[in-house]
Amino acid sequence: MASIPDSAFQRFDESPDEEFYRLPRFVTHIDDSAIAAVTQLYRRYFRPGAAILDLMSSWVSHLPPEIEYSRIVGIGMNGQELAENPFLDEWHVQNLNRDPHLPFADGEFDGAAICVSVQYLTRPVEVMREVGRVLRPRAPLVITFSNRCFHTKATACWRLLDDDGHLRLIAHFLREAGNWREPDCCDARLTTDGDPLYAVVACRRDDQDS
């Protein structure tokens, strides 16, 4: 895939993201079957006792409730939503489109997630490079998406593509970031009923990777 021009990350609504997310939305953006598929992915990739970074988080994180993690940190746009999230040990309000730098040390986390929100990133390569920085070597990033979104805040390149194109687009972002192993793209749904659920999973490169 060729380099993507800046115009591909324009949105119909270019008003400040802080204003768009000012009011809390205590709803789920995918149905129960898709949520179950997200949880199953986390169960598979995030080991017990791990420190987890939940990016673009809200009032729920869809993590498996039976597994204990050492630390769960949320980054999101609405403090009221984040404060109500029972999974989070700590949280930060941050607009990653304005500032993609994460306020954490190198190698601080054992896994990271972006759930049904990647379509809103206007600087996705920078964000994914930063996520790689704060993960330990070989730690996974699990990115999931469905067919729902806030259409006016989704980027132009996202709106123009189908689901297969979305998988390829996310994989391209990870390759451009440069600190990830080759991503695995899949249809992650557990059932053919309900919302679709797709995933791109990549692991942080380590010094032994060529």
Residue, then its C-alpha position, 0 to 999 in steps of 0.5 A: m500500500a502506498s503512503i497515505p496522504d493527509s487528506a485521507f484523514q479528514r472528517f466530515d466534522e472537523s469541530p474539536d473532538e473535545e466538544f463532540y465527546r463532552l457529554p457522556r454516552f453510557v451505551t455500548h457501540i456493538d451488540d452482545s455477540a460482538i462484545a463476547a468476541v472482543t472479550q474472547l480475544y482479550r482472554r486469548y491474548f492478555r495473560p493473567g497478571a498483565a498490565i493492560l492499556d485500554l486506549m480510546s476507552s469509555w465506561v466499559s472495557h470488555l475485559p474478561p471479568e474472571i481474570e485478574y490483571s495487575r493494572i488496567v489503565g484507560i485513555g479516553m475522551n470523557g472523564q465521566e465515562l472513564a470514572e464509571n469504568p469498573f475495570l480501570d485502576e487509573w485513567h487519563v483524558q487525552n485526545l490522541n488526535r491532538d497529542p499522540h504521545l502517551p504519558f508512560a515510560d518505555g515498556e510499561f505494559d504487557g498488552a494494549a487494546i483499541c476497541v471499535s475506535v480506530q476509525y477516529l484516529t487522524r494520526p494512527v501511525e504516530v499513535m501505534r508507534e507510541v503504543g509500541r513504545v510503551l509495550r514490552p517486547r512481544a506484547p500484543l496490541v488487539i485492535t477490533f472494529s465492527n460496521r458501526c461508527f460515528h460517521t461524521k468523525a470517521t476518517a475519509c480513508w475509513r469511510l471509503l473502504d469495506d471490511d477487508g479494506h479496513l483490515r489492510l488499512i490497519a495492518h498498513f498503519l502498524r507496518e508504517a509505525g515500524n515497531w511491530r511484528e507482522p500483524d494477524c488480521c481475522d474475522a473474529r466473530l463467534t456467531t453469524d448472528g448480530d454485529p460483525l467483529y474483525a480484529v488486527v493483532a500485532c506483537r511488539r518487535d524485540d531486538q531479535d527481530s530482523 
